[in-house]
Amino acid sequence: MNVFIRGAEVAGQILDVRIRAGVIAELDCGLAPRPDEELVVANSGALIAGLHDHHIHLLAAAAAADSVDCGPPRVRTAMELGQTLGAVAARLPKGRWIRGVNYHESVAGALDREFIDRIVSDRPVRIQHRGGALWTLNSAGLAALGASLDSDADVERDAAGHPTGRLWRFDARLRAAVGTAVPDLAALGARLIAFGITSVTDATPDEDGSGQITLGAAVRDRRLPIGVHVMSAQAAAQPVPELEAGPRKLLLRDHDLPNLDDLAESIDYVHKAGRAVAIHCVTRQSLVLTLAALRATGTIGGDRIEHAAVVPPETRRDLANMSLAVVTQPSFVTERGDQYLASVDDEDRELLYPYASLLAAGVRVAPSSDAPFGEIDPWRTIRSAVHRTTRSGTRVVAAERVSARIALAGFLSSPGDPGGPPRRLQVGSPADVCLLTEPLAVALTHPDAELVRVVIRAGNVVFRRL
């Protein structure tokens, strides 16, 4: 498709933009549309590069649309949880799994199979903690998994050796046992495009490579009309040319951290294979351990820290000196801030999800969604970075606020350099662009997905707001 955009604001100037063969072919004043070009009249709306979500879980985000929300703000008490699960059980056919997501201990404490059995016992139930690492199953769910639970270190057991229902990092094994269909990636792709997102980095480790096959097929047939970079642990059984390799994700289990030598060995192995690492750090202890390991191995371009939920002041300079980027989730302050303030250690409350202090220390920072565990809408994430207020209106560490322009720039940074320079529109650059309804300075005073008017991906118009 060939596209002509008339009168768009590009880097502060009103310009015409010609798009041909998937790239920006001309960028100037006074250009005229050609007969074979689709005309888009911008009316001085800002034309920017398509946004990139630096940390998302595509398959989980798609599956979440068909799941039961079991946590705040939708569900706040044990009674509400029982009512929610009971209502779902009443309308589903016998034997069908119930899949719950977003659970938090503030609802009913630490779940186990006996608690869920008291609510639903006649069908399998699996409920995911909002952190993403923990699934809790009822007795029927455990029975359905059968032998896959035998002698598995990720299966929590009681004093008698019986499974409690709490399973850690069990996503792939649950998919295999449950035999779930591929979630609706087309609906997810349409959602992402409507936000102005034209590419993402999928943060699922995908130990067996099967998820890559699924995502590659969705990109190929345009159910996912976006570019997809993957953090998969290993290559798929067959090449997936539709996907780009991102850094290798290393998951640190906060309840069972590795020792320093083992972590350093894992990092060194990935580096020697020519890949950067993206290391999951949500506690003070995991970040300190990671920095020690990276000091031992050295860093390479593209190494990054995921989440950095707690960053002690003395580590900020280390992050900068080692050229480590931080991929953060400002929306967690909005969505979870009240629970954080009630549960985290006093010494960590002023260190939650830093942004401005990292930038001041010279650290590259990029926002992301971590969907479905965090807010998928990047414009809401930008608002969270600006305001840093919880659902109750409490402001969390006001000094960590950043401007909407800075937060947007993070979404505009390239997949291989999160928090680096925002991608600029110039002749020859890929035509992955987002047209806003207003000039950028005006739009940034009220960041909202409704500002996205037209999205072009690989030279094709893939979204128009009517």
N, C-alpha and C positions, 0 to 999 in steps of 0.2 A: 504494500500500500504506500502511496505517496501522499504526503500531508503538507498543507501550507497553513501556518499560523500567522495571522495578521495582528500586529499591534500588541505584542506581549512585552511585559516588563522583564528584561533579562539583565541581571546584575545592575539594576538601577537605570537602564536605558530602555526606551520603547523601540522594539525591533520587530522585523518580520523574520520568520523562521521557515526554511524549506527543509523538509525531511524526505529523503529518497534512499531506497535500498537499505533501510534500517539505520541510517546515520543522519546526523545534521549536515546537510549539504551546503546551505547558505544561512547566514545570520547577519542581516543588514537592514538599513532603512530603505523604504521605497521599493521593495520587491513586489512583483505582481504574481498572482497565482496562475498556474498553468491548467489547461483543460483536464489533465489526468490526475489532478491533485484534489484531495478532500480538503475543503476550506473550514478552518476553525477561526472564528473571530474572537480575539482574546479580550478586547475592551480594556487594555492596560492591566489585566490580571497578571500576576507573577508566574513566570515559567521557570521551574526549578527541576533539578534532577529528580528522578524517582527515588523514593525513600527506601532505605535498606534496614530491615530488622536484623540486628546482629546476633540475636539469640531467641529462637523460637523452636517449638516442638510440633512439627506439622501434623504428623499422624495423631498425636495426642490432642492437638487443638481441634482437629476435625472430629475425632471421636467424642470430645467433650460436648459437642452439640447434641448428641444422643444420650447424654449421661444425666444423672440426677445430682443437682447441687446440694451438697450435704454440709455446707459451712456458712459462716457469716459473709454477707449480711442476710442471705436468704434463710438460713437455718441458724438459730442462736442457742437453742436449748435442747436437752435430751428429749423432751416431749415433742418439740417440733421435728426433731430427727425421726422419731418413731412415727409421727403422723405422715411425714413425707415418704418414708420407705413403705409404710403400710398402704398408702394411696397408690404407689407405683405397683406394688405386688398385687393389688386388687384388680388392676386393669391389664396386667401382662398375662399371656398364656402360661399355664403351668410348666415348670421346668426352665423357663427363660431366665438367664442371668439378669440381675440388677447391677448396674455399674454406677457407683457413686463417686463423686470427685469433690475436691475443695474442703475436705474435712479438717477441722482444727480442734485441739483439745479443749478450747474454751466452750465447746458445745456440750460435751459429755465426758470429758476426761480421755484417757487412753483407751481406745476401742480394743476389744478382743472378740473372739468368736462367740463366747457366751453372751456378751452384751447384744450382739447382732441377732443371735438365735432367739432372744426374748422378743425381738421385733418381727423378724422374718425367719422361719425355720423350714418352710416347705419348698424353698428354691434357693439356688446359689446366689450369694451376694458378695460383691467385692467393692470396697470403698477405699479410695486413694486419699492419702493425706495431702494437704495443699502444697507441701514441700516437694512432692513428686516421687520421693524415694520409697515410701512405705505404702503397702496395700494391706488391708485387714479384711479377712474372709470369715464368713460364718461356717458352721460345720458342714453344710451342704456344699459350700464352695470348696472347702478342703477335700471333701470326699471326691469331688469332681476332678481335682488335680491328681489324686491317686499317688502313683509311684514317684512322680516328679518331686515330691516333698522329702523322699527318703534321703537321709544323711546329707542334707543340704545346709551349709553354714548360714544361708540367708533366711532360714526358717526358724523363727523364735520358738522356743519350747519351754514348758513349765518345768517344775522340779521333778515331775514324774516322767519327763521326756515327751509329753504330748504337745503337738503344735498349738500355740495360743491363737493362731489365726493371723499373726503379724508376719508379713513377708517383705523382705527388703530387696529392692532392685529386681523385681520379679516381672517386669513388663513383658519381656520377650517370651518368657516361659508361660505367662498367662495367655498371651496371644496364641501360642501354640496349643495350649490345652483347651482354651475356650473355642478356638476356631472362629474368631470373629471375622466378619466381612470387612473389606476395605472401607474405611469411613468415607464420608462424602467430601472428597478433596475439591470437587468442583465448587461446592458452596463456600468452602474456605477460601479458595482462590479468588472467587468473586468478591468476597469480603475484603481480602487484603488489597486487591486492586482498587476498590472503592476508597480505601484509605490513602491511596497514592503510593503504596508499596509496590515496587517493581522487582525486588529481589530480597532474599532472606538467607540467613545462615541457620540451617537446621542443627540443633544442638543435641539430638538424640545419639547416644554412643553407637547403637546398632551393631552389637557385637558380631552378629552372623551375616550382616550385609543384606538381609532380606528387605529391610525398610528402604534401602536404596533402589531396589528393583521396583518397588511400589511407587516411590516418588518419581523415579525416572520415567515410568510409564505415564504418570499424571502430567509431567512436563511435556512429554512427547505428544500426547493427544490434547494438550492445552486445557485440561481440567485445572492445572496450575499454570496460569499464563504469566509466570514469573521466573526469574533466574533463581536457582537453588544451589547453595554451597552447603556441603555436608561435613560434619565433624566425626563421621563414622570411624569406628576403631579399626576396621579392616575393609578391604575392597570387597565388593559383591562377587558372587560366584561367576558372574559374567560382566563385561564392561558396561557401564552406564554413562554413555557419552553426554547425556542431557544434564548431568550434574557436574559441579565444580568441587574440587577437593578444598576443604577449609583446614583449619588446624585440627589436630587430634585432641579430642576431649578426654581429660583424665578426671574421673569422678572420685573425689575424696569422701569416704563415708565418715561423716562427722561422729558417728557413734563408735567407729572402729578405724581410727586413722592409721595409715601405714607408718612404719618407721622411716627415718630420714634416708637411710641407705637404699631401701626398696623404692622410695619415691624418686630419688635421684637416678636410680637405675632405669626406671620407667621413662623418665624424661629423656635421659641420654639415648635410650633405644629409639624413641620417636624422632629425636633430632638427627640421629645417624641415618634414619630413613628419609631425611630431607623434609620433614614436616615440623611445623611449629606446634606448640602445645597450648591448649585452652584448659586451665585448671579451675575446677569448681571449688570456690572458697566462700563459705557462709559464716564461718566463725573466726574469732581471733586466733585460735589455735591452728586452724587449717591454713590461714594466711601466713602465719609466722613459719610454720613447717614448710610451706611451698617456697617462700623466699629463701629459706636456708638451703633447700634442695637446688634451687636455681642458681644460688651463689656457687654451689659445688659444681654444677654442670656447665654453667654459662648459659646465656640466652641467645636466641637467634631471632631474626626478623619475623614478626607475626605472633610471637609468644604473648599470651594474654591471661588475665585473671577474670573468671566469670563470677559475677555477683558482687564480691568484695563487700559483703553486708556489714562487716565490722572492720574498720581499718585504724589501728592504733597510730597516733601521730608520728611515732618514731619510724614507722614503716613507709610513710609516704615518700620520703626521699629515696628509699631503696627502690620503690616501684619506678620512680623517675630515672634513677641512675642505671637500672637494668633495662630501660626502654620497654617496660611492660605496659600494655594497654589494659584498661579496666572496662569491662562491659557490664553496666549496672542496670537496675530496674527501678527508676524513680516512682513508678506507680505503686510499688509495694508500700511506700510510706503512706499513700492515701488509703490503700485497701486494707493493709494489715497494721498500720501504725498504732492503733489503739491497743491491739494485742501485744505488739512489740513492747510498748511502754509499760505494760502490765507484767511482762514476763522476763524481759532481758535483765541481765545484771546491771546494777547501777552504773558501773564503770563503763559500760558499753552504750548507754542510752545516747550520749552525745556523739557517738561514733557511727550511728546507723546510716547505711547507704550514703556515704559522703559523695559529693560531686564538686562543689566549688573549691574545697580545700585541696582536692587532688589536682585540679587544674592549676591552682596557685602554686603547687609543688612541682609543676612541670609534667604531670602524668596525663597521657592521652585518655580521654573518657568518652564512651559512646553509650547512649541509652538503648534499651531494647525492651521487648515485651516479656520474654519467658513464657509466652502463652502456651498452654492454657492456664498456667499457674499464675500468670499476671495479666494485666490489661492488654488486650491485643491492639487497641486503637492507639496509634502513635501520637495523635493529637492530644488525647487525654494524658498520655505519658508526659508530653511536653508541659501540659498544665501542671501536672504533679511536680515536675522539676522546678517550675516557677514558684509554686505556692508551698509545697511540702506540708500540707495540712491533712490530717486524718479525717475519717468520716464524721467524727464528733466535732471537728473544727479545731482540734489541737494542732499547733504548729510544731513540727519535729525538726530541731536544729536549724533555725532560720538562716544561720550563716552559710548553710550548704545550698541555699537557693541559687539558681542560675537563670539567666534570661532565656526567653523563648527562642531567641536567635541562636544562642549557644546550643540549646537542646536540639533544635532542628538541624544545626550543622553536624551534630553527632549522627543523626539519621541519614545525613547526606554523605558521610564519610564512606570510603570504599570498603568492600567486604574484607580485603586483605589488610586494611589499616584502620581499624575502628578508632574513632577519635582523632584521626589524622585530618588533613585538609578536606573540606567538603568538595565533592565533585562539581566541576564547573561545566557549563554548556559552551561548547565551541565547535567550529567546523571540524567534522571528522569524528566527533564523539558519538557514542551509541545513542540512538533516539529512544532512551528510556526516560521519559519526562512526565512531569505533573504540572498541569495548568490550574492555578488558583483563581478564584472569583475576584480577588482584590490584589492590589499591589502588596508586596511582601511586608513592608513596614506596617501597613494597616492590618493585614492578616495576623501578624504576630501579636497584636494587642488582644486577640480573642481566638487562640488556636482551636480549631474545630474541624472535624472531618467534613462538615458541610461546605467548607471552603474549597474542597477538591472538586473541580468542574470537569476536567478531561484528563485521562491518563493514557499515555502512549507507551507501549512496550515493544521493543524491537521494530519500531517504525509503524506499528499498527495501533489504531485507536481501539483500546480494549475497555474503556469506560467513559461514559458521558452522563453527567447528572442532568436529568430532565427538569 
